[in-house]
Amino acid sequence: MIRARDRSLDVFRGATVALMILVNNPGSWESLYPPLAHAPWHGWTLTDLVFPFFLIAVGYSMALTLPTLRLAGRALLGRRVLVRSMAIFAIGLFLNASPFVRWDEFGHLVLRDFESLRIMGVLQRIALAFGVAALIVWWGDIKAAISAIALLLLSYWWACLTFTTHPDPYSIEGFFGTSIDRAVLGAAHLYRGEGVPFDPEGLVSTVPAIAQVLIGYLAGRWLSMRQTNEELPWQLIGIGIAMFLLAQWWSSVLPINKKIWTPSYVLLSSGLALMSLALLRPLLMIRIVGPIASFCEDFGRNALLIFTLSGLVPRVLSLIVLTDGSTPLRYAYQQVYAPFFDANLASLLFAMTQVWLYWMLVRYLNRRGWYWRV
């Protein structure tokens, strides 16, 4: 039972990490198939499901590990949660700061400007959401988790409507979290991909992400109570469908939006994740699925390491400037992929090659029994 349950988590988490690498490393950001690009603002695509699926996996993992830690005592559990959250946050901050140097206008390597260092990011959000969710579960377990999910999502929606001075509370400037993030973190330390200081992984929009981790925790507890691996948990699928439909109904007044992590987005992505988790367990019993499952499982067993490397390697390689002024990755794309394929296909194949290379690495590490745990 435990091995099968753990494997389903590794496969789910690994598939999420592999897709994350795929969508984060295209040959060209101007050449993307629509499902592999984020929705411009409201709405969602396949790519917009990657991060929330990973948060569901974080919660699922909590359901497997926290009961054992709780036996060691509340004090030890609290310390473990705090240390793990701080470590993951620090790794995310390290990624944001890397490669620590840059080329100046005179062709010299100089230290980067840390006065504009982005503080938040994917791993930072995971760290905060995991830490708070774990403390909620530590304090009150299942009942507290259910109550917290409702309270976090409804209070966040209420805050969006109440603490705005803009006609559209779900726009960048109308979203109440934008001004809070700018005041707390500083505008210089926010993401600028939207053209203005606005962080899609900001502090305020992390609040509903906590609920997402708790939903994953409840799903993990639910699957842990199933009597046999062959039993398809139709109830969990039903809950997932209900959440998806509720999100669609709610979206008429509360848009589905990843960048401000609206509650309707939480319900939609969580519903799809629960359905995927429920269907995954019986699928793993089918032989033809075996190679695909093993591929994903390799990523899932070293998820944090491979995600960190996939963010670090391009940053380090960007310091290598070739004679034509391009970087190694850019040169490989322009010489090996772009001349021979349609632009979107070339960009996708380039990303798929990177996924394959990272898989070769995690496959080797898994065979040697080397895992990076925080």
N, C-alpha and C positions, 0 to 999 in steps of 0.2 A: 504493500500500500504506500509506504513512505517513498520508496524509490520511484514508483510510477508517478506519484504526485509531484515529486521534485523534478522529474523529467519533463512533465507537462509545463512546469514553471520555466525551466531552462529553455525549452523550445519556444515558448511564447515570448520570453524575454529576449532570446537570441534572434528571433524573427524581427522583433522590434528594433534591436540594435543594428542588424544588417540593413533594414530599410532606412534607418537613420543615417547610416554611412552612405547609402545610395543617394538619398536626396540632398545630403550636405556636400557632396563632392562631384558635381556634374562637370563635364568638360567646359561648358559655357553656361553662365546664368541666363544668357539671352536665348538659349536653345533648350527648352524644356517641354516635355509633354505635359499637358494641363494637370493630370493627377499628381505629377511629381513637383509641382510648384504650390506654394502656400496660397490660400485665398487672399486677394488683395486687402480685404478688410472683413466685412461680414461674409458668412458662408463657410464652407469647408471643402477640403479635398482629401485624398488619401494621405498626403503628406501631413496634413493637420491632425491626423490620428496618431502619429508616431509618439510624440511626447506624452500625451495622456495615457496611451497604452503602457508606456514605461512606468508611469506613476501607479497604474493599476498593478503592474508586476511588483513594484516596491511594496505596495500594501499586501499583496498575496504572500510575498516573502515574509513579511511581518507575522502573518498568521501561522507560519511554520516555525519561526524562530523565537518569538516572544514568549510562548508558553514555557519553553525550556529555560529561558533566561529568568522568567518570573519565579521559577523554583529556587533560583539562587538568591532570591531576596529582592525587595523593591529598590533598595539602595544601589545594588550592583546593576540592576536593570537601568535605573536612571543614569548612572555614570556611563554605561555602555552606549546608551542612546545619545547622550551629550557628546561623547568623544567621537562617535561615528558621524554625527551631523557636522561637527566642526571639521573633521578630516575631509569629508566630501566637499564641504564649502571651500576649504583651503585648496583642494585640487582644482575646483572650478576657477578660483581666483588665479591660481598658477597658470591655467590655460589662457585666461584673459591677458595675463601679463607677458606670456611667452610670445616670441623668443627673447624678450628682454632687451634686444638691441635692434637697431634699424640703420639703414644707409642714409647718411645726410647728403646735402646737395654737392658736397665736395668729394663724395665717394668714400667716406670714412664710416666705419661702424661706430655708432654712439649709442649710449643708453636711451631707451625709449622714454617718452614723456609720461611719467606715472601720474601726473596731475590730471590726466584725462582717462585714467584706467577705468574701464567698466567694472563695476562691483558685482552686479548680478549676472546670471547666466543660467544655463540648463542645470548644471550640477548644483549650483547654489540654490535654485528652487527645489530640487530634489532633497537637498540637505534640510532645508527649513520645513518643507512639507512632511518629510519623514519624521523629523524630530518632534514636531507638534502633534502629528497623528499618533506617534508611538506613546507620547505622554498621555494623550486622551485615552488610549486603550489601556495603558498602565494604570490610569486612575479608575476607569469604570468599565472596561471591556466592551461587550457587544452593545449593551443598552446605551452607554455613553457615546459609542461610535455612531449609532443611528441618530441619536439626538443631535450630535455635533454636525452631522451631514446636513440635516434639515436647517439647523440654526445658521451654519456658515453660508449656505446657498441663499437662504431667504434674506438674511441680514445684509449680504453683499448686494443683492438686487435692490433692497431698500436703500442702501447707501448710494448706489448708482443714481437713484432717482432723487434722493434727498440732498446730497452734497454736491450739486452741480449748479453752475450759473450759466450754463450753455443751453441753447435750444435742443441740442442733440446730446443726451447724456452718454451715448455710446460712440462718440467720436473721440479722436485723440485729445483734443483740447477740452471736450465736454466730460470725458471720463474723470471722475473725482480722484482716481489714483495717480493721474499724471502730475498734478500739482503737489501731491504728498510725496511722491518719489523724488521730484525735483527738489523739494525742501529738505527731505531727510538724507538722500544720497548725494544730492548736488547735480545740477544739470550737466556738468562736465563729466560725470561718471555714469551717464546713461547711454544706452544704445542710440545711435543716430541713423539707423537704416531707413527710418520713415521720413527723414529730412529735417526732423526736429528732435530735441531731447525727449525721448519716450522709450521706455524699456518694456518689451513684451514679456519679460521675465521679472518685472518689478516686484517690489515688496507687497504692494496692495493687492495685485492680481494673484499673488501666491495664496491668498486666503481660500479661494474656492479650490485651489489645487490640493489643499489639505484634505478637503472633502473627498477628492478623487482617490487619494491614498487610502482613506478610510473605507471607501467603497471596495477597493481592491482587497483590503483586509477582511471585510465581511464575505467577499466571494471566496477567499482562501479558506475561511472557516467553514463556509457552506460545503465546498468541495472536500474538505477534510472529513466531513461527517458522512459522506456517501459510503455505502456498505461495500460495494464492489466496483472495480475499475470499469466493468462492462456496463454498468448502469448509467444510462444517459441522464444527466440531471436536467430534466425538462423544466423543472421549476426555475432554475437559474436562467435558462433560455427565455422563459416567459417574463422574468424580471427584466432581462435585457431588452426584450421587445417593448415592454411597457415603458421603460426609461427612454428608449428611442422615440416612441410615439409621443410621450409627454414632452420631450424636447422639441419635437416638431410643432406641437400645439403651442408651447410656451414661446416659441420663436416669433409668433405673431406680435408679441409685445416686448420680447427680450431677444434681440438678435443672437444668432449663433456666431460667436466671435472668439477665435483663439487668442488674439493679441491682447485682449483684456479679460480673457478666460471667463466668459459669462457663464452663469449657472446652466443655461440651456445647452451650452457647449459641453459642460461637464456631464450632463445627463446623456447627451447624444453619444459622445465618445465613450463614456463608461458603458452604456448599453451595448454598443458594438463590441467593446472589449469583453464584456461578460458572455455574450453569445459566442465569441471566438474561443474563450477559455472553456466553455461548456462543451463545445463541439470538438475541441482539440483532443480531449482524453480518449474518446472512442476512435478518433482518426489515427491515433498513435498505435492502435491495435492492427491497422491495415498494413500489410507488408509493403505495398507499393509506395506508401508514404515514408517508409523507413529512411531512404537516403536524404530526402528533404529535411526530415526531422533531425537527423544526425548533423546535417549542415547547420541548422539553426541552433541545435543544442551546443555545438562547439562555441558559438558566439555567446550563448547564454551563460556558460560556465565562467567566462572571463569578461563579462559585460563591461564592468567599470574600466578595466585595463584597455580593452580595444576601443571603447568610446574615447578615452583620454588620448590614446595614440592617434586615432583618426583625426583628432583636433590638433594635436601637437605636430605631427609630421608635416602637414602642409605649411604650417607657420615656419618651421625650421627650414624647409626647402625653399621658402620664399626669399631667404637670405642669399641663396645661390643665384647669381645673375650670370647668364650665359652671354656669349659674344654678341648675339643678336638682341640682347636686352630682355629676353624672356627668362622665366624660371623653369626648372626641370619638368614640373608637371604641365605647365603651359606648353612647353616645347614638345613633350610627348603627345599631347592632345593635337597640336597643330600638324605634327609630322606623321603620326600613325593613324589617327582617327578622322580628323576633319576633312582631309582630301578625298577620302574613299567612301564616305557615307553621307546620307542626309544629315543636316545639322542636328536635329533632335535625336536621331539615332546615334550619331557619333558621340554626342554628349552623354547619352545613356550608356553606351558601351564603355566609354571611359570610366564612368562611375562604377559599372559592373566589374570592370577589371580591378579597381581598387578594393571592392568588396571581396573578390576572389583572393587577392593578395593578403588581405587581413585575415581571411579564413584560413589560408595556408599557415599563417602564424599561430592563430588560436588552436588549430588542429595539432600543430606540433607541441604547443604548450600543454594541451589536454592529454596528449599521449604520454608526456613526461610527468603528468600529475602536478603541473605548476599552475597555481591559481593566485590571483591577487585579491585579497580580501581586506576590507576596511571595517 
